Amino acid sequence: IVLCILAGVKAFIVAGCSQIYLLSDNSVCTDTLSSVQAFLSTFFVIDALEDLTEVCGGVNLLTCEMITSNITSSTILTSVFSFLGSVVSLQMIIESAVLHEQARYRR
């Protein structure tokens, strides 16, 4: 149950990440870098002669895409395997109870 609650918290993080436009939209990221480069003539990300239109995606500045893909897969795996662990634990409890009753019946 705790792991499913953790998965819900992760889902809220993914939902909140889309609210930050700088981290999720390539055009906004490019415009922001262009504004900074216009303000600071010596500003560059990797190379001084680079084209800023490809920098955001190429250098993973769009962190929301990374966060979304990683947390989505993490949430799915956490939910599935915590449910599977619960089923296996229940099966082990039932099997232990059956063995206990068999041993008690033999006496």
trRosetta pair geometry for C-beta under 8 A, 3 or more apart (Angstrom, degrees):
i j d omega theta_ij theta_ji phi_ij phi_ji
1 4 5.8 -55 -153 35 34 110
1 5 6.6 36 148 -19 65 102
2 5 5.6 -52 -153 34 35 113
2 6 6.5 40 147 -20 65 103
3 6 5.3 -48 -150 34 37 117
3 7 6.5 43 148 -22 64 100
3 78 5.3 -154 172 175 104 99
3 79 7.4 177 126 -89 99 40
3 82 3.8 -169 83 -96 142 152
4 7 5.3 -45 -149 32 38 116
4 8 6.7 42 149 -20 63 99
4 78 7.7 167 -86 129 40 99
4 79 5.9 72 -110 -116 79 81
4 82 6.1 -153 -47 92 77 146
4 83 7.9 69 -70 -57 115 86
5 8 5.5 -50 -154 32 36 114
5 9 6.7 39 147 -20 65 100
6 9 5.6 -49 -150 33 36 113
6 10 6.6 39 149 -19 64 103
6 78 6.5 -103 92 169 109 151
7 10 5.5 -50 -151 35 35 115
7 11 6.6 40 149 -22 64 101
7 75 4.5 111 -154 -149 91 81
7 78 4.8 -176 -77 91 107 125
7 79 4.9 62 -104 -60 171 94
7 82 7.9 -138 -27 18 127 141
8 11 5.5 -49 -150 32 36 114
8 12 6.7 37 151 -18 65 100
9 12 5.7 -51 -154 33 36 112
9 13 6.7 40 147 -21 64 101
10 13 5.5 -49 -152 31 36 115
10 14 6.7 37 150 -18 65 101
10 71 4.8 -171 -180 -171 106 109
10 74 6.4 -128 -161 95 159 111
10 75 4.8 -165 94 -80 133 105
10 78 7.6 118 12 30 151 150
11 14 5.7 -51 -151 35 35 112
11 15 6.4 35 151 -18 65 105
11 71 7.8 174 -77 143 37 116
11 75 6.0 92 -60 -126 84 155
12 15 5.5 -53 -145 38 35 112
12 16 6.2 32 156 -17 67 107
13 16 5.9 -58 -145 40 29 108
13 17 6.4 40 153 -33 63 103
13 67 7.2 -111 137 168 106 123
13 71 6.2 -131 85 -144 116 165
14 17 5.7 -47 -150 20 31 117
14 18 7.6 33 155 -21 58 97
14 67 6.7 -177 -105 129 70 96
14 68 5.3 99 -144 -116 103 70
14 71 5.2 -162 -65 90 109 135
14 72 6.6 87 -107 -62 156 81
14 75 7.9 -70 -17 -26 139 144
15 18 6.5 -53 -167 22 35 109
16 19 5.7 -44 -167 16 50 118
16 20 7.9 40 147 -13 69 96
17 20 6.3 -57 -165 30 45 104
17 23 6.7 -90 -174 102 85 130
17 24 6.7 128 142 -68 82 119
17 63 7.9 -117 -158 107 121 84
17 64 4.3 156 154 -128 113 96
17 67 5.3 -169 -114 89 163 139
17 68 6.4 -151 81 -61 144 89
18 24 5.6 79 -130 -95 52 168
18 64 6.4 121 -82 -168 49 142
18 68 7.9 62 -61 -80 91 128
20 23 4.5 26 109 26 113 112
20 24 6.4 123 83 -9 67 102
20 64 6.8 179 69 -65 98 127
21 24 6.1 -80 -138 50 32 95
21 25 5.2 -13 -174 13 78 122
21 28 4.9 -44 144 122 100 179
22 25 7.5 -50 -98 44 12 86
22 28 5.7 -119 -100 128 45 117
22 29 6.1 106 -169 -86 59 71
22 32 5.9 39 -131 -34 104 161
23 29 7.7 86 -96 -79 19 112
23 61 7.9 -129 -128 149 58 66
23 62 6.4 120 177 -151 50 47
23 63 5.0 -47 -160 49 110 89
23 64 4.5 113 127 -28 97 102
24 28 8.0 28 67 48 61 130
24 62 6.5 84 -123 -160 22 93
24 64 3.9 -25 -86 51 85 154
24 65 7.1 134 -133 -41 63 75
25 28 4.1 64 84 15 114 111
25 29 6.5 176 90 -12 58 86
25 62 7.8 -174 39 -122 13 111
26 29 5.7 -58 -147 38 30 113
26 30 6.2 30 156 -19 66 107
26 56 5.3 159 -140 89 71 139
26 57 6.0 -1 -117 -49 120 103
26 62 6.3 -34 -80 -74 71 137
27 30 5.7 -53 -145 38 31 111
27 31 6.3 32 155 -18 65 106
28 31 5.7 -53 -145 38 31 111
28 32 6.3 33 154 -21 64 106
29 32 5.8 -55 -148 35 29 112
29 33 6.5 26 155 -15 64 106
29 56 3.8 101 113 -115 137 143
29 61 5.7 141 -165 110 139 121
29 62 6.2 -97 -37 -76 160 84
30 33 5.8 -55 -147 39 31 108
30 34 6.3 33 153 -20 65 107
30 52 5.7 129 -150 133 81 95
30 53 5.5 31 -133 -116 140 50
30 55 7.4 133 -106 48 76 93
30 56 5.7 -94 -58 -15 73 130
31 34 5.6 -54 -147 37 31 113
31 35 6.4 35 153 -22 64 104
32 35 5.7 -52 -149 33 31 112
32 36 6.5 29 153 -15 64 104
33 36 5.7 -53 -147 38 34 110
33 37 6.2 33 153 -18 66 107
33 45 7.1 -24 -145 -47 133 121
33 52 4.9 -174 108 -162 125 126
33 55 6.3 -173 177 73 175 138
33 56 7.1 -149 -14 -60 138 96
34 37 5.6 -55 -144 40 31 110
34 38 6.3 33 154 -21 65 104
34 52 5.7 160 -69 96 78 158
35 38 5.7 -51 -146 34 30 110
35 39 6.4 27 153 -16 63 107
36 39 5.7 -58 -149 39 32 110
36 40 6.1 -16 166 27 70 104
36 43 5.3 -137 133 158 94 169
37 40 6.6 -70 -127 66 26 73
37 41 7.6 61 178 -119 61 28
37 43 4.7 -136 -102 77 60 115
37 44 7.4 62 -111 -80 109 53
37 52 6.6 -123 -12 -67 151 148
39 43 7.6 39 69 -9 77 142
40 43 4.0 87 90 -33 111 111
44 47 6.3 -91 165 95 136 24
44 48 4.7 -120 -42 -102 164 46
44 50 6.3 121 -161 29 107 108
45 50 6.6 -79 49 69 92 151
45 52 7.6 119 -2 -116 122 78
45 55 4.9 113 37 -158 156 135
45 59 5.9 -125 156 -20 134 167
45 61 8.0 -70 -137 -55 146 134
46 50 5.7 82 60 -52 92 156
46 55 7.1 -169 3 -126 104 102
46 59 6.6 -163 -46 -82 116 130
47 50 4.3 118 64 -44 91 102
50 54 7.8 -115 175 63 99 96
50 55 6.3 88 137 -76 130 110
51 54 5.7 53 90 17 100 100
51 55 7.5 -166 97 -33 52 89
52 55 5.1 -42 -147 7 50 126
54 57 6.4 -69 -164 52 55 99
54 58 5.1 44 149 -20 86 127
55 58 5.8 -71 -134 47 24 106
55 59 5.5 -8 -178 7 69 118
55 61 6.8 29 131 1 81 136
56 59 7.1 -65 -128 46 12 88
56 61 4.5 -88 -142 62 61 117
56 62 5.5 69 159 -40 97 94
57 60 7.8 22 -175 -76 29 34
57 61 7.7 -61 -42 40 21 84
57 62 6.2 1 -94 5 56 126
60 63 7.0 67 158 -84 82 62
60 66 6.1 43 -161 -48 108 138
62 65 4.8 32 124 9 108 114
62 66 7.4 136 101 -10 68 88
63 66 5.4 -56 -154 41 49 111
63 67 5.8 47 150 -21 78 107
64 67 5.5 -53 -138 41 33 111
64 68 5.8 36 159 -23 66 108
65 68 5.8 -52 -142 36 26 112
65 69 6.4 19 161 -12 62 107
66 69 6.2 -61 -147 40 27 103
66 70 6.0 15 161 -9 66 114
67 70 6.2 -64 -142 45 25 103
67 71 5.7 11 168 -8 66 117
68 71 6.4 -59 -132 44 20 100
68 72 5.9 23 165 -24 60 113
69 72 6.0 -55 -142 33 24 112
69 73 6.7 16 162 -10 60 107
70 73 6.3 -63 -152 40 28 102
70 74 6.1 26 153 -18 65 114
71 74 5.3 -56 -141 42 35 115
71 75 5.9 41 157 -26 68 104
72 75 5.8 -51 -146 33 27 111
72 76 6.6 25 155 -15 61 106
73 76 5.8 -54 -148 37 33 111
73 77 6.2 28 156 -14 66 109
74 77 5.9 -59 -144 42 28 107
74 78 6.0 30 157 -21 65 110
75 78 5.8 -54 -142 36 27 111
75 79 6.3 23 160 -16 63 109
76 79 6.1 -60 -148 38 26 107
76 80 6.1 19 160 -14 65 112
77 80 6.0 -58 -139 40 28 107
77 81 5.9 6 171 -1 66 115
78 81 6.7 -69 -139 47 19 94
78 82 5.9 16 165 -17 61 115
79 82 6.1 -59 -140 38 22 106
79 83 6.4 20 160 -15 60 109
80 83 6.0 -64 -157 38 26 109
80 84 6.3 23 150 -17 64 110
81 84 5.1 -46 -139 39 40 116
81 85 6.1 48 155 -23 66 100
82 85 5.5 -47 -146 35 33 114
82 86 6.6 38 151 -21 62 101
83 86 5.6 -51 -151 32 33 113
83 87 6.6 33 151 -18 64 103
84 87 5.7 -52 -150 35 34 111
84 88 6.3 30 154 -16 66 106
85 88 5.7 -55 -143 40 32 109
85 89 6.2 34 156 -20 65 107
86 89 5.7 -54 -145 37 30 112
86 90 6.3 31 155 -18 64 106
87 90 5.8 -54 -149 36 30 111
87 91 6.3 31 152 -19 64 106
88 91 5.6 -52 -147 37 33 113
88 92 6.4 35 152 -20 64 105
89 92 5.6 -54 -148 36 32 112
89 93 6.5 34 152 -20 65 103
90 93 5.7 -52 -148 34 33 112
90 94 6.4 31 154 -16 65 105
91 94 5.8 -54 -147 38 32 110
91 95 6.2 31 154 -18 65 108
92 95 5.7 -53 -142 39 31 111
92 96 6.2 34 156 -20 64 106
93 96 5.7 -55 -147 37 29 112
93 97 6.4 29 153 -19 63 106
94 97 5.7 -54 -149 36 32 112
94 98 6.4 34 152 -20 65 104
95 98 5.6 -51 -147 34 33 112
95 99 6.4 31 154 -16 65 105
96 99 5.8 -54 -147 39 31 110
96 100 6.3 35 152 -22 64 106
97 100 5.5 -52 -146 35 32 115
97 101 6.4 30 156 -16 65 105
98 101 5.9 -56 -149 38 30 108
98 102 6.4 31 153 -19 64 106
99 102 5.6 -52 -146 36 33 113
99 103 6.4 31 156 -17 65 105
100 103 5.9 -56 -148 38 29 108
100 104 6.2 27 154 -17 65 110
101 104 5.5 -55 -142 40 32 112
101 105 6.1 35 156 -24 66 106
102 105 5.7 -53 -145 34 29 112
102 106 6.6 33 155 -23 62 105
103 106 5.9 -52 -151 30 32 114
103 107 7.2 33 153 -23 61 99
104 107 6.2 -52 -159 24 35 109
